[in-house]
Amino acid sequence: MFKKALLVTSLVSVSLSAMADGSGWINDYAGVALGSATSPNPGVGNNANANVGETGSEYRVFAGHEFTQNFGIETQYNHYHGFGGNMADGSAHSFDLLGTGTYYFDRANTIGLVGKAGFNYSTVGSYGLTNGGFGWVYGAGLRYNVSRQFDIRADYQRDQLGYANNYFSNAENTYTIGAAYHF
């Protein structure tokens, strides 16, 4: 799954690079983020024994293109912590497509507030069963442009995992710190 997501993210990044405006401003970026994720309702079915509110690690690989310094598009692959309970044991993944908006606090466009919203395709597997579907994503965070080619960021993101039933984890709340290289 990770190899497929990395391939898709690379292809999107190359495609977006072709749309660069040639202004000298660096439009494309790729990066990683690490943090924690909380599943408000992990578990299988209406299992009261599942560990509701379980928290674990999360990592994210992302790539994006900024059409202007304030608006862009971003793709992400998210790998969430495993979850467990008396009746459930599994993991969740999602591939997100987001629109982004950045409001910079200074004229040099160094420190900015970032908002993002979009949709995902997510899969959750437990005891050999896998379920997948489309859901929505939103989030906000801060970005600090250390240099023209490097930024660090901290954010909150909510991935509503897209399932028509309550058989698997239905959402992930993530808090991450990451870095991106602009090329």
RODO-422523 format. One record per residue (C-alpha): residue in one letter; chain; x, y, z negated; residue number from 0. Coordinates in nm, 4 decimals. Each point is the difference from the previous one (the first is absolute). Layout:
N
DODO | A | A | X | Y | Z | NUM
...
This chain:
183
DODO | M | A | 0.0000 | 0.0000 | 0.0000 | 0
DODO | F | A | 0.2807 | 0.2411 | -0.0915 | 1
DODO | K | A | 0.1809 | -0.0600 | 0.3311 | 2
DODO | K | A | -0.3184 | 0.0699 | 0.1977 | 3
DODO | A | A | -0.0689 | 0.3214 | -0.1923 | 4
DODO | L | A | 0.3601 | 0.1157 | 0.0447 | 5
DODO | L | A | -0.0212 | -0.0694 | 0.3745 | 6
DODO | V | A | -0.3279 | 0.1909 | 0.0345 | 7
DODO | T | A | 0.1370 | 0.2900 | -0.2069 | 8
DODO | S | A | 0.3118 | 0.0114 | 0.2204 | 9
DODO | L | A | -0.2065 | -0.0018 | 0.3198 | 10
DODO | V | A | -0.2240 | 0.2799 | -0.1288 | 11
DODO | S | A | 0.3066 | 0.2031 | -0.0986 | 12
DODO | V | A | 0.1605 | -0.0418 | 0.3440 | 13
DODO | S | A | -0.3284 | 0.0952 | 0.1681 | 14
DODO | L | A | -0.0335 | 0.3070 | -0.2174 | 15
DODO | S | A | 0.3605 | 0.0996 | 0.0736 | 16
DODO | A | A | -0.0946 | 0.0319 | 0.3657 | 17
DODO | M | A | -0.2463 | 0.2749 | -0.0978 | 18
DODO | A | A | 0.2662 | 0.2214 | -0.1617 | 19
DODO | D | A | -0.0342 | 0.3644 | 0.1031 | 20
DODO | G | A | 0.3717 | 0.0721 | 0.0496 | 21
DODO | S | A | -0.0072 | 0.3033 | -0.2311 | 22
DODO | G | A | 0.2969 | -0.1136 | -0.2102 | 23
DODO | W | A | -0.2307 | -0.0781 | -0.2884 | 24
DODO | I | A | 0.0276 | -0.3666 | -0.1033 | 25
DODO | N | A | -0.3463 | -0.1547 | 0.0433 | 26
DODO | D | A | 0.0455 | -0.3735 | -0.0631 | 27
DODO | Y | A | 0.0862 | -0.1733 | -0.3248 | 28
DODO | A | A | 0.0203 | -0.3415 | -0.1654 | 29
DODO | G | A | 0.0425 | -0.0956 | -0.3618 | 30
DODO | V | A | -0.0699 | -0.2214 | -0.2984 | 31
DODO | A | A | -0.1767 | 0.0495 | -0.3312 | 32
DODO | L | A | -0.0056 | -0.2033 | -0.3204 | 33
DODO | G | A | -0.2387 | 0.0198 | -0.2904 | 34
DODO | S | A | -0.2849 | -0.1598 | -0.1852 | 35
DODO | A | A | -0.3460 | -0.1128 | 0.1045 | 36
DODO | T | A | -0.3081 | -0.0645 | -0.2104 | 37
DODO | S | A | -0.2822 | -0.2254 | 0.1158 | 38
DODO | P | A | -0.3250 | 0.1165 | -0.1595 | 39
DODO | N | A | -0.1653 | -0.3338 | 0.0827 | 40
DODO | P | A | 0.2458 | -0.2766 | 0.0826 | 41
DODO | G | A | -0.1349 | -0.3506 | 0.0011 | 42
DODO | V | A | -0.2233 | -0.2335 | 0.1848 | 43
DODO | G | A | -0.3765 | 0.0434 | 0.0078 | 44
DODO | N | A | -0.1635 | 0.1408 | -0.3087 | 45
DODO | N | A | 0.2556 | -0.1724 | -0.2193 | 46
DODO | A | A | -0.0071 | 0.1628 | -0.3429 | 47
DODO | N | A | 0.3332 | -0.1655 | -0.0835 | 48
DODO | A | A | 0.1979 | 0.1877 | 0.2649 | 49
DODO | N | A | 0.2488 | 0.2555 | -0.1296 | 50
DODO | V | A | -0.1930 | 0.3171 | 0.0819 | 51
DODO | G | A | 0.2276 | 0.3036 | 0.0071 | 52
DODO | E | A | 0.3109 | -0.2072 | 0.0659 | 53
DODO | T | A | 0.3058 | 0.2087 | 0.0917 | 54
DODO | G | A | 0.3111 | -0.1043 | 0.1876 | 55
DODO | S | A | 0.2604 | 0.1160 | 0.2494 | 56
DODO | E | A | -0.0697 | 0.1227 | 0.3523 | 57
DODO | Y | A | 0.2172 | 0.0920 | 0.2949 | 58
DODO | R | A | -0.0813 | 0.1879 | 0.3167 | 59
DODO | V | A | 0.1751 | 0.0353 | 0.3377 | 60
DODO | F | A | -0.1224 | 0.2933 | 0.2068 | 61
DODO | A | A | 0.0600 | 0.1978 | 0.3186 | 62
DODO | G | A | -0.1601 | 0.3146 | 0.1301 | 63
DODO | H | A | -0.0121 | 0.2864 | 0.2427 | 64
DODO | E | A | -0.0707 | 0.3630 | -0.0879 | 65
DODO | F | A | -0.1817 | 0.1861 | 0.2779 | 66
DODO | T | A | 0.0646 | 0.3258 | -0.1884 | 67
DODO | Q | A | 0.1746 | 0.0687 | -0.3293 | 68
DODO | N | A | -0.3401 | -0.0292 | -0.1689 | 69
DODO | F | A | -0.1800 | -0.2865 | 0.1807 | 70
DODO | G | A | 0.1002 | -0.3506 | 0.1018 | 71
DODO | I | A | -0.0753 | -0.3694 | 0.0200 | 72
DODO | E | A | 0.1560 | -0.2829 | -0.2010 | 73
DODO | T | A | -0.0026 | -0.3806 | 0.0060 | 74
DODO | Q | A | 0.0751 | -0.2086 | -0.3076 | 75
DODO | Y | A | 0.0488 | -0.3603 | -0.1028 | 76
DODO | N | A | -0.0815 | -0.0542 | -0.3699 | 77
DODO | H | A | 0.0897 | -0.3101 | -0.2009 | 78
DODO | Y | A | -0.1818 | -0.0070 | -0.3338 | 79
DODO | H | A | 0.0852 | -0.1940 | -0.3131 | 80
DODO | G | A | -0.1359 | -0.3499 | -0.0463 | 81
DODO | F | A | -0.3079 | -0.0324 | -0.2152 | 82
DODO | G | A | -0.1192 | -0.2829 | -0.2173 | 83
DODO | G | A | -0.2524 | -0.1237 | -0.2488 | 84
DODO | N | A | -0.1543 | -0.3259 | -0.1072 | 85
DODO | M | A | -0.1671 | -0.0429 | 0.3412 | 86
DODO | A | A | 0.2114 | 0.2206 | 0.2292 | 87
DODO | D | A | 0.3592 | 0.0200 | 0.1123 | 88
DODO | G | A | 0.1037 | 0.1887 | 0.3105 | 89
DODO | S | A | 0.1360 | 0.3085 | 0.1718 | 90
DODO | A | A | -0.1210 | 0.2849 | 0.2212 | 91
DODO | H | A | 0.1462 | 0.1877 | 0.2990 | 92
DODO | S | A | -0.1276 | 0.2868 | 0.2121 | 93
DODO | F | A | 0.0921 | 0.1812 | 0.3184 | 94
DODO | D | A | -0.1160 | 0.3643 | -0.0092 | 95
DODO | L | A | -0.0509 | 0.2696 | 0.2634 | 96
DODO | L | A | -0.0256 | 0.3485 | -0.1541 | 97
DODO | G | A | -0.0370 | 0.3615 | 0.0961 | 98
DODO | T | A | 0.2208 | 0.2255 | -0.2156 | 99
DODO | G | A | -0.0110 | 0.3652 | -0.0939 | 100
DODO | T | A | 0.2702 | 0.1957 | -0.1856 | 101
DODO | Y | A | -0.0286 | 0.3365 | -0.1721 | 102
DODO | Y | A | 0.3438 | 0.1492 | -0.0726 | 103
DODO | F | A | 0.0424 | 0.2198 | -0.3068 | 104
DODO | D | A | 0.2996 | 0.1877 | 0.1384 | 105
DODO | R | A | 0.0858 | 0.1693 | 0.3285 | 106
DODO | A | A | 0.2911 | -0.2352 | 0.0634 | 107
DODO | N | A | -0.2384 | -0.3002 | 0.0049 | 108
DODO | T | A | 0.1964 | -0.1751 | -0.2723 | 109
DODO | I | A | -0.2629 | -0.1005 | -0.2588 | 110
DODO | G | A | -0.3453 | -0.1074 | 0.1111 | 111
DODO | L | A | -0.3257 | -0.1530 | -0.1137 | 112
DODO | V | A | -0.0958 | -0.2889 | 0.2289 | 113
DODO | G | A | -0.3493 | -0.1393 | 0.0522 | 114
DODO | K | A | -0.0790 | -0.3074 | 0.2054 | 115
DODO | A | A | -0.3052 | -0.1956 | 0.1075 | 116
DODO | G | A | -0.0724 | -0.2829 | 0.2412 | 117
DODO | F | A | -0.0768 | -0.3675 | 0.0180 | 118
DODO | N | A | 0.1733 | -0.3340 | -0.0530 | 119
DODO | Y | A | -0.0140 | -0.3621 | 0.0961 | 120
DODO | S | A | 0.0718 | -0.2090 | -0.3057 | 121
DODO | T | A | 0.0393 | -0.3653 | -0.0846 | 122
DODO | V | A | -0.0219 | -0.1737 | -0.3335 | 123
DODO | G | A | 0.0980 | -0.3616 | -0.0548 | 124
DODO | S | A | -0.0777 | -0.2213 | -0.2946 | 125
DODO | Y | A | 0.0418 | -0.3776 | -0.0378 | 126
DODO | G | A | 0.0366 | -0.0516 | 0.3737 | 127
DODO | L | A | -0.2992 | 0.2183 | 0.0930 | 128
DODO | T | A | 0.0561 | 0.3259 | 0.1886 | 129
DODO | N | A | -0.2527 | 0.2745 | 0.0572 | 130
DODO | G | A | 0.0497 | 0.3190 | 0.1999 | 131
DODO | G | A | -0.1848 | 0.3068 | 0.1131 | 132
DODO | F | A | 0.0007 | 0.3742 | 0.0556 | 133
DODO | G | A | -0.0193 | 0.2532 | -0.2823 | 134
DODO | W | A | 0.0842 | 0.3634 | -0.0667 | 135
DODO | V | A | 0.2964 | 0.1789 | -0.1539 | 136
DODO | Y | A | 0.0571 | 0.3395 | -0.1601 | 137
DODO | G | A | 0.2762 | 0.1549 | -0.2054 | 138
DODO | A | A | 0.1995 | 0.3048 | -0.1018 | 139
DODO | G | A | 0.3537 | 0.0746 | -0.1064 | 140
DODO | L | A | 0.3000 | 0.2301 | 0.0008 | 141
DODO | R | A | 0.2773 | 0.0148 | 0.2563 | 142
DODO | Y | A | 0.3415 | 0.1614 | -0.0386 | 143
DODO | N | A | 0.2079 | 0.0506 | 0.3163 | 144
DODO | V | A | 0.3548 | -0.0442 | -0.1274 | 145
DODO | S | A | 0.1386 | 0.0749 | 0.3463 | 146
DODO | R | A | -0.1231 | 0.0165 | 0.3556 | 147
DODO | Q | A | 0.0341 | -0.3781 | 0.0317 | 148
DODO | F | A | -0.0833 | -0.1303 | -0.3481 | 149
DODO | D | A | -0.2952 | 0.0373 | -0.2367 | 150
DODO | I | A | -0.1092 | -0.1526 | -0.3285 | 151
DODO | R | A | -0.3628 | -0.0416 | -0.0979 | 152
DODO | A | A | -0.2255 | -0.1109 | -0.2831 | 153
DODO | D | A | -0.3634 | -0.0874 | 0.0548 | 154
DODO | Y | A | -0.3245 | -0.1631 | -0.1058 | 155
DODO | Q | A | -0.1894 | -0.2096 | 0.2535 | 156
DODO | R | A | -0.3291 | -0.1916 | -0.0180 | 157
DODO | D | A | -0.0401 | -0.2892 | 0.2433 | 158
DODO | Q | A | -0.3564 | -0.1276 | 0.0066 | 159
DODO | L | A | 0.0576 | -0.3513 | 0.1272 | 160
DODO | G | A | -0.2583 | -0.0869 | 0.2644 | 161
DODO | Y | A | -0.2047 | -0.3018 | -0.0957 | 162
DODO | A | A | -0.3710 | -0.0587 | 0.0444 | 163
DODO | N | A | -0.0148 | -0.2086 | -0.3166 | 164
DODO | N | A | 0.1476 | -0.0028 | -0.3481 | 165
DODO | Y | A | 0.2228 | -0.3059 | 0.0422 | 166
DODO | F | A | 0.3321 | 0.1770 | -0.0270 | 167
DODO | S | A | 0.1614 | 0.3155 | -0.1341 | 168
DODO | N | A | -0.1964 | 0.2979 | 0.1325 | 169
DODO | A | A | 0.2379 | 0.2933 | -0.0479 | 170
DODO | E | A | 0.3532 | 0.1043 | -0.0895 | 171
DODO | N | A | 0.0951 | 0.3245 | -0.1760 | 172
DODO | T | A | 0.3689 | 0.0662 | 0.0636 | 173
DODO | Y | A | 0.2553 | 0.2451 | -0.1402 | 174
DODO | T | A | 0.3256 | 0.0078 | 0.1951 | 175
DODO | I | A | 0.3273 | 0.1853 | 0.0407 | 176
DODO | G | A | 0.1616 | -0.0161 | 0.3421 | 177
DODO | A | A | 0.2350 | 0.1489 | 0.2518 | 178
DODO | A | A | -0.0157 | 0.0623 | 0.3749 | 179
DODO | Y | A | 0.2580 | 0.0575 | 0.2696 | 180
DODO | H | A | -0.1009 | 0.2392 | 0.2818 | 181
DODO | F | A | 0.1357 | -0.0677 | 0.3487 | 182
